[in-house]
Amino acid sequence: MTEQPLLKVDNLQLSYKVYGGSLSVLNGINLVVRPGEKVGLVGETGCGKTSAMKAILRILPAPPAQITGGHIHFKGQDVLQMSPKALQGVRGNGISMIFQDPTAALNPVFTIGQQLNAVIKYSASNRNKAAKRQIRQAAISALSEVSLADPERLLNAYPVQLSGGMRQRVCIAMALAAQPELLLADEPGTALDVTIQDQVLRLLRNLVEEKNTSVILITHTLGVVRQATDRVYVMYAGDMIESAPTSMLFANPRHPYTQGLMEAVPRLNGGGVAEGIPGRIPDYRNPPTGCRFHPRCPRVMSICRREKPSGYPVDDGHEVACFLFDGQHKP
C-alpha cells in the first residue's frame, strides 16, 4: 500500500494583478512531499519558489495575488477549500514557515519572548490554555534547542539587539515550537555569512531529523541541496521542469536548464570560469508560448514553441518536463 503524501500540489496556477496586466507566476506546478521527507526546491531568483510556498499556507495578499487553478492537499484535505478556522489549525501545528529575511519576519516592537510565547500559546497543540509558567518554559526550551546561549535573557531582548544569525535561530525556534509536520524553509541562510549559514543549516537539519518533520528547503545553493535533501525539484519561470532523488539528479541532470545550472557552479579546482545560461527569465506579463525555457534552450525544437511539455519519466522517481524525453521528438 502506497503511503499517502503529506503534501500534494496539483496543477497550481497563480497570478498577480498589476498595473498594465497580470503576471502569470505559477504555470501549473506539481509537487509531492511524503512524511519525514526532506525536499529541495531550486531555481533562479524570480522563478516563483517563495510564491509557491506562501500559496501553500494561503498567506499571499489577495489582491493582487490570485490562485486561478489547481489544488493543494495537506493530509488529504484541500487547503484552498478550508474554512478560516480549519486553515488556522493547519498554520498552528500542521505547517510552519521560516521566512527568508529574519529582520522582516520579527516584529521590532515586541520582545523575543512575547513573539515566541504567542506562537506557543496559539498553536493547535497548546490550545488547552497552558499556564504562563509552562509557556515560558517551552519558550526557553525552544531557544535552547537552536543553540542560543542564555535563553532566559534573550526572552527580554528585542530583535534589533540580536545579530543576524541569532535572529534566524529565533525564527527557526518559532517555526519548530508548534511542532509542525511540515516545515517550509525559505532560504534560511541567505542573509548570513557562510560560516553562520553552515551552522544554521546543520542545526536545522539535525532538528528536523530528531522530530521527523518533513521539510521543503528553498535555496539557490546546489551544495546545500545536495547535502540536506532526499529529493529535488527544479523550477524555472513558474514551471517544475525536473524532479528526482537528490543523488540521481546530481549524477545525471537531464533537462537542459538543470544542466545549465550545474555548469554555472564555480569550479574551485582551477577548471576555468563557470559558464552562465544565456538570456534572462521571461516577462510574466507576456510569457513565451509552449515551454517557457525555449528562448534560452540550446536544444530547442519547433514543438517547444507551441506546446507545454508534461513530466516524462526517465528513471525510477526521475521526471523531466522536456520533449526530448517523450520518446517521439529529437532535436
VOLOTI-841529 format. One record per residue (C-alpha): x, y, z; residue in one letter. Coordinates in steps of 0.001 Angstrom, whole numbers, padded with zeros to 6 digits, always signed. Each point is the difference from the previous one (the first is absolute). Last residue first. Layout:
<recs>
XYZA
...
</recs>
This chain:
<recs>
+016402+017883-031848P
-001866-003319+000386K
-003666-000551+000690H
-002141-003063+000654Q
+001276-001716+003156G
-001272+002753+002289D
+003507+000641+001310F
+001235+002811-002250L
-003469+001518+000373F
+001007+001313+003434C
-001683-000050+003389A
+002372-002513+001592V
-000927-002616+002594E
+002280-002180+002156H
-001625-002267+002612G
+001254-003162-001697D
+001458+001219-003280D
-000925+002168-002989V
-003611+000723+000914P
-001526+002826-002121Y
-001440+003046+001773G
-002225+001784-002493S
+001296+002377-002678P
-001758+003311-000811K
-000774+000259-003696E
+000748+002345-002902R
+003564+001323+000396R
+001292-003329+001330C
-001595-001746-003001I
+002465+001766-002309S
+003011-001368+001844M
+002359+001672+002479V
+003293-001700+000863R
+002031+003053+001105P
-002955+001256+002103C
-000212+003712+000782R
-003142+000927-001981P
-001401-003531+000725H
-000030+000311+003782F
-003686+000921+000247R
-000995-003177-001820C
-003016+000753-002176G
-000692+003693-000444T
+002464+002464+001480P
-001199+002140+002930P
-001763+003340-000565N
-000683+001562+003368R
+002443-002440+001582Y
+002894+001480-001967D
+002381-002868-000577P
+003126-000929+001983I
+003208+001212-001611R
+002236-000813-002944G
+003032-002279-000140P
+000515-002506+002843I
+003299+000620+001769G
+003372-001636-000440E
+002336-000501+002940A
+003501+001378-000461V
+002747-002601-000247G
+000611-003398+001562G
+002323+001333+002681G
-001256-002421+002644N
-002634+002291+001537L
-002289-000091-003020R
-002849+002509+000185P
-003489-001523-000485V
-001378+001118-003376A
+000435-003470-001526E
-002435-001455+002514M
-002566+002695-000731L
+000381-000534-003754G
-000581-003737+000414Q
-003152+000802+001960T
-001137+002278-002837Y
+000748-002615-002678P
-002094-002553+001937H
+001823-003283+000682R
+002166+000363+003104P
+001962-003251+000508N
+002049-000427+003172A
-001388+003123+001647F
-003602-000953-000717L
+000484-003637+001012M
+001575+000885+003357S
-002838+002396+000801T
-002866-002308-000929P
-001664+001530-003042A
-002117+002900-001237S
+000319+002088-003167E
-001742+002926-001729I
-002396+001218+002654M
-001338+003137-001683D
-000416+003567+001305G
+002992+001470-001825A
+002269-003004+000660Y
-000186-002403+002915M
+002148-003006+000848V
-001494-002387+002545Y
+002392-002033+002152V
-000197-003129+002155R
+001657-001239+003180D
+001343+003361+001118T
+002778+001544+002152A
+003337-000733-001657Q
-000816+000380-003691R
-002440+002821+000629V
+002648+001945+001938V
+002536-000490-002800G
-002557+001200-002557L
-000255+003356+001720T
-002958+002025-001301H
-002216-001230+002817T
-003523-001009+000954I
-000153-002912+002443L
-003327-001833+000200I
+000099-001993+003217V
-001791-002936+001628S
+000438-000242+003763T
+001336-003195+001561N
+000635+001935+003267K
+003661-001028+000292E
+000499+000238-003761E
-001600+003447-000061V
+002305+001207+002764L
+003187-001390-001545N
-000693+001574-003410R
-000829+003367+001547L
+003188+000008+002067L
+002097-000906-003009R
-001679+002752-002013L
+000531+002568+002772V
+003665-000935+000500Q
+000703+000120-003758D
-001639+003399-000287Q
+002028+001230+002965I
+003206-000962-001835T
-001201+001311-003363V
-001108+003432+001164D
-003715+000395+000590L
-002862+001617-001925A
-000587-003049-002220T
+000151-002664+002711G
-003660-000906+000428P
-000663-000028-003765E
-003746-000476+000442D
-000394-002929+002396A
-003532-001437-000198L
-000388-002432+002902L
-002573-002786-000088L
-001321-002011+002964E
+000247+003010+002253P
+001088-000197+003666Q
-001380+003430+001000A
+003464+001018+001214A
+001593-000985-003327L
-000778+003215-001895A
+000662+002199+003038M
+003346-001692+000674A
+000975+000379-003668I
-000885+003706+000144C
+002073+000354+003191V
+002908-001686-001770R
-000323+002531-002825Q
+000059+002843+002494R
+003148-001427+001611M
+001760-000238-003360G
-000936+003575-000894G
+001263+001301+003339S
-002369+000830+002826L
-000841+003307+001698Q
-002195+001117-002897V
-002239-003044+000611P
-000911+001215+003518Y
+001332-001766+003099A
-002037-001182+002993N
-000218-003621-001177L
+003707+000188-000812L
+000906+000147+003685R
-001773-003296+000699E
+001617-001550-003082P
+003551+000448+001362D
+001774-001511-003035A
-001915-000738-003176L
+000601-003551-001254S
-003235-000405-001981V
-001346-002431+002586E
+000739+002510+002772S
-002301+002556-001605L
-002862-002520-000120A
+000674-001108+003591S
-000241+003578+001239I
-003257+000473-001900A
-001405-003243+001462A
+000928+001204+003485Q
-001770+003293-000610R
-003110-001782-001251I
-000020-002302+003045Q
+000367+002954+002373R
-002780+001875-001757K
-002348-002951+000497A
-001113-001973-003037A
-003233+001049-001663K
-001071-003435-001244N
+000636+001410-003445R
+003607-001139+000157N
+000205-002515-002851S
-001914+002297-002347A
+002565+002756+000443S
-001394+003096+001678Y
+002039-000028+003190K
+003247-001202-001564I
-000015+002598-002775V
-001039+002759+002389A
+002759-000958+002456N
+002584+000283-002773L
-001105+003513-000892Q
-000197+001253+003583Q
+003297-001670+000929G
+001875+001484-002960I
-001164+003419+001114T
-002558+001981-001960F
+000515+003291-001869V
+002343-001395-002695P
-002437-002654-001256N
+002048-002940-001288L
-000377-001255-003585A
+001471+003155-001551A
+003320-000380+001806T
-000057-003774-000489P
-000029+000436-003795D
-000690-003211-001924Q
-002946-001181+002039F
-000085-003191+002031I
-003437-001514-000512M
-002224-002275+002058S
-002526-002625-001137I
-002258-002245+002088G
+000521+001464+003473N
-001881+003280-000067G
-000037+000825-003707R
-002130-003062-000654V
-002261+000904+002924G
-000365+003538-001327Q
-001120-001503-003303L
-002749-001920+001746A
-001257+003199+001630K
+000225+002032-003229P
-002000-002699-001820S
+001927-002337-002269M
-000601-000307-003752Q
+003451+001157-001138L
+001656-002207+002601V
-001487-003099-001616D
+000025-002811+002553Q
+001906-003276-000514G
+002692+000644+002594K
+000649+003368-001667F
-001460+000202-003507H
+000652+003114-002089I
-002144+000073-003149H
+000137+001670-003404G
-001218+003191-001607G
-000120+003798+000017T
+001638+000752+003338I
-000080+003796+000118Q
+002591+002320+001507A
-000628+003765-000290P
-002457-000197+001714P
+000069-002226+001954A
+003061+000234+002222P
+001912-003314+000021L
-000306-001869+003288I
-001790-003050-001332R
+002464-002391+001654L
+000574-001894-003254I
-000173+003303-001893A
+002825+001322+002156K
+002154-002959-001069M
-000807+000450-003692A
+000654+003742+000149S
+003388-000720+001586T
+001053-002283-002855K
-001457+002097-002833G
+002883+000225-002498C
+001015+003468+001164G
+003523-000888+001089T
+001149-003043-001943E
-000947-003533+000984G
+000117-002520+002826V
-002531-001812+002187L
+001408-002691+002294G
-002073-002677+001720V
+000695-001600+003391K
-002425-002860+000650E
-001389-000967+003418G
-003525-000501-001346P
-000056+000313-003815R
+000189+003236-001980V
-001476+000266-003498V
+000140+002894-002486L
-001794+000956-003211N
+000085+003464-001602I
-002602+001457-002366G
+001592+003193-001331N
+000795+001872+003181L
+000896+003685-000530V
-002460+001068-002708S
+000322+003752+000547L
-003153+001910-000913S
-000439+003229-001919G
+001120+003601-000274G
+000039+000831+003683Y
+000221-003257+001867V
-002233-002987+000728K
+002141-002868+001225Y
-000472-003536-001311S
+000026-003505+001435L
-000610-003420-001514Q
+000419-003236+001963L
-000250-003117-002213N
-000115-002378+002976D
+001832+000610+003282V
+000194-002999+002320K
+001108+000257+003612L
+000239-002790+002599L
-000113-002550-002781P
-001999-003169+000707Q
+002238-003054+000343E
-000434-002519-002804T
-001437-003367+001039M
</recs>
